[in-house]
Amino acid sequence: MSFLSRTDRSLLGTWFWTVDRTMLSLVGVLMIYGIVLVAAASPSVALRIGLSENYFLIHHIVILFIAFPFMIFMSFLSPKGLWRIASFILVLGLFAMALLPFIGMEIKGAHRWIHVFGFSFQPSEFVKPAFAIVVARLISLQKEKENIPGELYAVGLFGLVVLLLMMQPDFGMTFVVTCIFGVQIFLAGCRFKYLMLVGVISVFALFVVYNSFDHVQHRIDGFLNPASGNTYQVDKSLESFREGVFIGVGPGQGTVKLTLPDAHADFIFAVSGEELGFLFTFLLAGVYLSIVMHGFRKIEESEDMFSILACGGILTMIGLQALIHMGSSLHLLPAKGMTLPFISYGGTSLLSIGFAIGAVLSLTRHKKQTRIVRKKSYH
């Protein structure tokens, strides 16, 4: 077919031969895997709260049909178009986060959700990838034009995002944003004092949070000493993995999920352990590792600082979010409600991760041949 020809210079033909098809394939695997697991995990949760059996599955598939085209649309954008859209999303997201203490829905003592016209969304989910892109632009601007204090602006933006997250409060998201920023500072070779500043602030914040919020203290204490608190969710999660053994009990055949809270979202990895066993659960972890490693190999080919920093931050976000979810399910990390990218049920998180992957696909398509990183040491 003509549109598959390498000589095709149409918009679609150029996109097809320049987009990272390996990344697209890996994401497709996650989407299919997610549909299977949501179909297996969600019916019991839906019936438990008085909804129709397939409510979450249908909603998940509908959101996927929005997230996937959104991801493809983002992959068509130029780097300039991408950071402009990211800036717009970031401004709207920060404005929405500032309103959360006043109009946000309170769930488990936190104000993270806004309910509008029958829909609920979590602004911070969109802020994460948008933050990574805008910070990448600010830092790369300073590399191009030394009279622009992009690094200082980036530090200020980081402080604002952290402040708004702590007001909710959302400590898991704060940790992820901090890691994104730390990796970007490292990749950019910014002044060492900025990296030290992030480290000091993180340690101080952890100390304050631990001593100020009982539920955080209980989670950390429960992780370090299971006998000190309520570990029901983690115990059920570990039971799922024990029941699944190597090949699992089969899709839809699990029983532990019937009494596992948030089995379709925060603990969907445990459902995979029971129904698909160690083999497919290990392969699932391998897909995430492949996405992160493949993405970093792609940006090694680029000499565009903006692309390197934006992709590096987003890949860190995806890998870290998957690691936290899996680690919590296996009791390797303190329990933290965090979705598994493209797998867990959740409209906002699916759209956000579609935006993030679309940005990576866009930036790995556009490679500048001139180096913009000045050969200058920053101390």
Order of alpha helices (4+ residues) and beta strands (2+ residues): alpha-alpha-alpha-alpha-beta-beta-beta-alpha-alpha-alpha-alpha-alpha-alpha-alpha-alpha-alpha-alpha
